[in-house]
Amino acid sequence: MENKELKKDKYFQATGRRKRATATVRIFPGKGEIKVNSKPAGEIFPSQLEQATYQEPFKITETSGKFDATATISGGGKSGWLGALVLGISRALVKVEDKNRKTLRDAGLMTRDPREKERKKYFLKKARKRPQYSKR
């Protein structure tokens, strides 16, 4: 950190989105605890793969154990929540120190995934599935 004295009450806030999920993430100096909707993140994302995914921005920027994070996530499902959390943490780390931007961008963590569910159209069964065509 560039000679910035980070106080315990000072935090960096960022928003991450994925599919229909939106995560508001605040990071502040601490021991590395991450809470999602007032619960430990390990409770909401129990698998090792999920835990490694949301820890990745801290590992890449070599700030593991230096920041605590609290996230409020709404909308979507588990997959969207995880993607939104990772993007929110990455954006907050860039606010802490701007040199983190290049490392996180190279790792692909600063890109918002634009894929969303396509809306259902009238006369169709789903977004694109049509009723079977019958010639006679």
C-alpha positions, 0 to 999 in steps of 0.5 A: 500500500502506497504509504496510506494509513488504513484505519479500522473504520475506513473501508473500500466499497465496490459492486459486482454483478453476474447474471441476476445477482448483485453484490455490494462488497466492502473490504477493510483492514483485518485478518482475512474473514469474509462474510456474505449476508452476515454469515461466514462465506464458507457456510454459503459456499461450502465446496473447496472449489467455491472457496478457492474462487472467492479467495483468488483476488486476494491471492493474486494481489498478495493481500491474503489475510490483510483484509476482511470483507463483508458482502450483501448479495441479492438476486440470482442463484449460487453461481451468480452470487459467486461471480458477483462476489469475485468481481466486487472483491476485485473492484474493491482491491483496485480502489485500495491500490491502483496497481492491482488493476493490471494483475487482476485484469490479466487474471480475468477477474475485472471483466463483467460476464455479460451473459444473462438469461434470454427472455421467453417470447410469445408463441414459443415454449421457451426463449427459442424453442418452437412448437413442432412444425407439421406440414399436414 
